[in-house]
Amino acid sequence: MIRVDNTGPVWTITIDRPDKAGALTEAMLQDLAQAARAATAARAVILTGTGGVFSAGADLDAARAGLATSPLWEELSGAIAALPGLTIAALNGTVAGGANGMVLACDMRIAVPKARFFYPVMKLGYLPQPSDPRRMAALIGPARAKMILLAGQKIDADRALSWGLIDELVDADALLTRARDLCADTVAADPQVAHAIKALCPGI
C-alpha cells in the first residue's frame, strides 16, 4: 500500500490505500520510514497519495491497538526532515491526524483546492508527536497552531494557503506535474550546491 518510484533522480512515494482514505497501518508507517531513509541519494522526493484523501492518519483499529502513540510517526517525520534533497508534499486531498507530521517535515507543500487540514489529537486523548507542534508553529505561528491542535479547527485549503501551512493550490490533474516542475532546478544543479542551499535555509 506504499508505492515507491525510485527510477530517476526524483523519487515519488505514494500512499495507495484510497478505499480506506489513506489510513496508515503500522506496516505502512514502517514502509514509509524505510522509503524515506533509503531516499538519501535522491535529488528530490515527492510524497503523495491516491484518491480523494491524502491520509486520514492512523487506521482506526491500529490506533486503538497503540499506533496512535507509536514512535514510528516521529521516526518517519525525522527521516523526511533529514533528507538532503528537496522534499515536496503533493497533497491530493485532506490530511488528518498524525499524517500531518510527514507533511510538515517536507520543504514545500502543494495541495488540491478541496484539501482540508485537521489534527484532532486532543479530542482523541493523545499528545501530538513532539516535532509536529514545533514545525506547525514555525510555519503558521503559535496561535494558529493552537487553533488546530487545541481549538480543534478544520482548516480549508484557502485558509491553509493564506496562513502558510501550504505553499500553492494546484488542480488535481496537474498536481504531480507541478511537483516535478518544482524539482527541476534542484535536479539540474550541482548536488553539493543544492544540498548546501537547503542547509542554509532555516530548518523546522
C-alpha positions as CSV (number, residue, x, y, z in Angstrom):
1,M,0.0,0.0,0.0
2,I,3.1,2.2,-0.1
3,R,4.5,2.6,-3.6
4,V,8.0,3.9,-4.3
5,D,9.1,5.0,-7.7
6,N,12.9,5.4,-7.4
7,T,13.8,5.0,-11.1
8,G,15.2,8.6,-11.5
9,P,16.6,11.5,-9.6
10,V,13.2,12.4,-8.3
11,W,11.6,9.7,-6.1
12,T,7.9,9.5,-5.7
13,I,6.5,7.9,-2.5
14,T,2.8,7.2,-2.7
15,I,0.2,6.2,0.0
16,D,-2.0,3.9,-2.1
17,R,-5.0,3.0,0.0
18,P,-7.9,5.0,-1.4
19,D,-10.5,2.6,-0.2
20,K,-9.5,3.5,3.4
21,A,-8.9,7.2,2.9
22,G,-5.1,6.6,3.1
23,A,-5.3,5.5,6.7
24,L,-2.0,4.1,7.9
25,T,-1.3,0.8,9.5
26,E,1.9,0.0,11.4
27,A,3.3,-1.8,8.4
28,M,2.6,1.2,6.1
29,L,4.3,3.6,8.6
30,Q,7.4,1.2,8.6
31,D,7.4,1.1,4.8
32,L,7.2,5.0,4.6
33,A,10.0,5.4,7.1
34,Q,12.1,2.8,5.3
35,A,11.5,4.6,1.9
36,A,12.4,7.9,3.4
37,R,15.6,6.6,4.9
38,A,16.5,5.0,1.6
39,A,16.0,8.2,-0.3
40,T,19.2,9.9,0.8
41,A,20.6,9.5,-2.8
42,A,17.5,11.1,-4.4
43,R,17.9,14.6,-5.7
44,A,14.2,15.3,-4.7
45,V,11.4,13.4,-3.1
46,I,7.7,13.8,-3.8
47,L,5.2,12.5,-1.2
48,T,1.7,12.0,-2.4
49,G,-1.4,9.8,-2.2
50,T,-4.3,8.4,-4.2
51,G,-8.0,9.0,-4.3
52,G,-9.7,12.0,-2.6
53,V,-7.8,11.9,0.7
54,F,-4.0,12.1,1.2
55,S,-4.2,10.3,4.6
56,A,-6.8,10.1,7.4
57,G,-3.9,9.4,9.8
58,A,-3.8,6.2,11.8
59,D,-6.0,3.3,10.8
60,L,-8.8,3.2,13.4
61,D,-8.2,-0.4,14.5
62,A,-4.4,0.1,14.6
63,A,-4.8,3.4,16.6
64,R,-6.8,1.5,19.2
65,A,-4.0,-1.1,19.3
66,G,-1.4,1.6,20.2
67,L,-0.4,3.0,16.8
68,A,-1.6,6.5,17.7
69,T,1.3,6.9,20.1
70,S,3.9,4.9,18.3
71,P,7.4,6.4,17.9
72,L,7.1,5.4,14.2
73,W,5.4,8.7,13.4
74,E,8.3,10.7,14.8
75,E,10.8,8.4,13.0
76,L,9.1,9.0,9.7
77,S,8.9,12.8,10.0
78,G,12.5,12.8,11.2
79,A,13.7,10.8,8.3
80,I,12.0,13.1,5.8
81,A,13.3,16.2,7.5
82,A,16.9,14.8,7.4
83,L,16.9,14.2,3.6
84,P,19.5,16.3,1.8
85,G,17.4,16.7,-1.3
86,L,14.3,18.8,-1.9
87,T,11.1,17.3,-0.4
88,I,7.6,18.2,-1.6
89,A,4.3,17.0,-0.2
90,A,1.9,16.9,-3.2
91,L,-1.4,16.6,-1.3
92,N,-4.2,15.0,-3.4
93,G,-6.7,15.7,-0.6
94,T,-7.3,16.0,3.1
95,V,-4.6,15.5,5.7
96,A,-5.7,14.4,9.2
97,G,-4.2,13.4,12.5
98,G,-0.7,12.0,12.6
99,A,-0.3,12.2,8.8
100,N,0.3,15.9,9.3
101,G,3.8,15.1,10.7
102,M,5.3,13.8,7.4
103,V,3.7,16.7,5.6
104,L,5.1,19.3,8.0
105,A,8.5,17.8,7.7
106,C,8.7,18.4,3.9
107,D,10.3,21.5,2.4
108,M,7.3,22.5,0.4
109,R,3.6,21.6,0.4
110,I,1.2,21.9,-2.5
111,A,-2.4,20.8,-2.4
112,V,-5.6,20.5,-4.3
113,P,-8.3,23.1,-3.6
114,K,-10.6,20.6,-1.8
115,A,-8.0,19.6,0.7
116,R,-8.7,20.1,4.4
117,F,-6.3,20.0,7.4
118,F,-7.1,18.9,10.9
119,Y,-5.3,17.2,13.8
120,P,-7.9,16.0,16.4
121,V,-5.3,14.6,18.7
122,M,-6.5,16.3,21.9
123,K,-10.1,15.2,21.3
124,L,-8.9,11.6,21.0
125,G,-6.9,11.9,24.2
126,Y,-3.4,11.8,22.8
127,L,-0.5,14.1,22.6
128,P,0.9,15.0,19.1
129,Q,4.3,13.7,18.2
130,P,6.9,16.1,19.7
131,S,8.1,17.7,16.5
132,D,4.7,18.3,15.0
133,P,3.6,21.4,17.0
134,R,7.0,22.9,16.7
135,R,7.0,22.6,12.9
136,M,3.5,23.7,12.6
137,A,4.1,26.8,14.8
138,A,7.2,27.6,12.7
139,L,5.1,27.7,9.6
140,I,1.9,29.4,10.8
141,G,2.7,30.9,14.2
142,P,1.9,29.6,17.7
143,A,-1.7,31.0,17.9
144,R,-2.8,29.4,14.6
145,A,-1.1,26.1,15.6
146,K,-3.2,26.2,18.8
147,M,-6.3,26.8,16.7
148,I,-5.7,23.5,15.0
149,L,-4.3,21.5,18.0
150,L,-6.3,23.0,20.9
151,A,-9.4,24.5,19.4
152,G,-9.8,21.6,17.0
153,Q,-10.4,23.7,13.9
154,K,-10.6,22.2,10.5
155,I,-8.7,24.4,8.0
156,D,-9.7,24.6,4.4
157,A,-7.2,24.9,1.6
158,D,-7.7,28.6,1.0
159,R,-7.0,29.4,4.7
160,A,-4.1,27.0,4.8
161,L,-2.6,28.9,1.9
162,S,-3.1,32.3,3.5
163,W,-1.6,31.1,6.7
164,G,1.4,29.5,5.1
165,L,0.5,25.9,6.0
166,I,0.7,25.1,2.3
167,D,2.6,27.0,-0.4
168,E,0.4,26.6,-3.5
169,L,-3.0,25.4,-4.7
170,V,-2.9,23.2,-7.8
171,D,-5.7,21.5,-9.7
172,A,-5.8,17.7,-9.1
173,D,-4.9,16.8,-12.7
174,A,-1.8,19.0,-12.6
175,L,-0.6,18.2,-9.1
176,L,2.3,15.8,-9.8
177,T,3.3,17.7,-12.9
178,R,3.6,20.8,-10.8
179,A,5.6,19.0,-8.1
180,R,8.0,17.7,-10.7
181,D,8.4,21.2,-12.1
182,L,9.3,22.5,-8.7
183,C,12.1,19.8,-8.6
184,A,13.5,20.7,-12.0
185,D,16.1,23.3,-11.0
186,T,17.3,21.3,-8.0
187,V,17.8,18.2,-10.2
188,A,19.7,20.2,-12.8
189,A,22.0,21.9,-10.2
190,D,25.3,20.6,-8.8
191,P,24.0,18.4,-5.9
192,Q,26.5,19.8,-3.5
193,V,25.3,23.3,-4.2
194,A,21.7,22.3,-3.9
195,H,22.3,20.5,-0.6
196,A,24.2,23.4,0.8
197,I,21.5,25.9,-0.1
198,K,18.9,23.7,1.6
199,A,21.2,23.5,4.7
200,L,21.4,27.3,4.7
201,C,17.6,27.7,4.9
202,P,16.2,27.6,8.4
203,G,15.1,24.1,9.1
204,I,12.0,23.1,11.0
